[in-house]
Amino acid sequence: MKAKEDKLVRFISISESHQAFGLPAPQHPLISLVHFNRDNPFNTSMAPIYDVLSFYKITFITRNKGRLKYGRNYYDYDEGSMLFLAPNQLVGSTDYNSETYCYILLIHPDFLLGHPIAGKIKWYGYFSYASHEALHLSEPEREVILSVFRIMEQELNSRVDEFSQEVVIAQLELLLSYVNRFYKRQFITRKTAGNDILQKAESILDDYINHRETLRHGFPTVQYLSDKLNISSGYLSDMLRSLIGQNARQYIRSKIIEKAKELLTGTGLTVAEIAYELGFEHPQSFSKMFRLRTGLSPVEFRNSYDQREL
């Protein structure tokens, strides 16, 4: 059998996506919900190796395990997992098979126009997470999510009338609110894993700062740190916020301030020299950030420390 071409396909419309997977045309051009199960098995032979969607995609795995190809890497998902993709994210082939049951909800941004959720959906962090940072549902959570999908399935696959959009959007808002709650729970219940990531983040930043990479390359960025940890920047910020009450940018700056305090109290470097050492282009920017973080200017902090030493 000839292997499929390893090429990128962009789906502009939901109808195009249905056609690629050998599915009937959707009841509504801007939204569809497909339930893959024993009676409707997933046909991967027709799917492209890589695709980019112009719409949102929410996948709810109800049975079996598998792997999702994100970029060039594979990531595992389990029964009861949920995966979220925003428009224009690259996603690769998925190891679905005839024993994999799932719901796949596709929503074009135009379907949400005129409703508050059109703007709100962009602020849900899990749509920017990498696919290996799936939501792993507990059994009670799984039943809650399943009930919402069943209502949407009945609404979308029975009849579409002037009330359908309002009903489906109400259910979508309910679904995303539950998901937001369950992701917060996941950060708490998987706190041990989060603490391991926090320790690695601290080590990465300490190495970067102590080896004077700030002098050569400037501030470590959120993207730099998330790449080193092999997680997305959005997931990193949400995890740090749940553990220490700071997002990734705030955490990085707090590490810079720690190093600044060390240099102010342990060396004779001037404030300007310390600023350049830590990657600031202008000493004034360093002084402003230091005051915002500590309530003192660098000079005031150094003087207060010197007075304590007397």
Summary of the structure (lengths in Angstrom):
residues: 310
radius of gyration: 24.4
end to end distance: 82.1
largest distance: 82.1
contacts: 897
relative contact order: 0.09
helix: 53%
strand: 16%
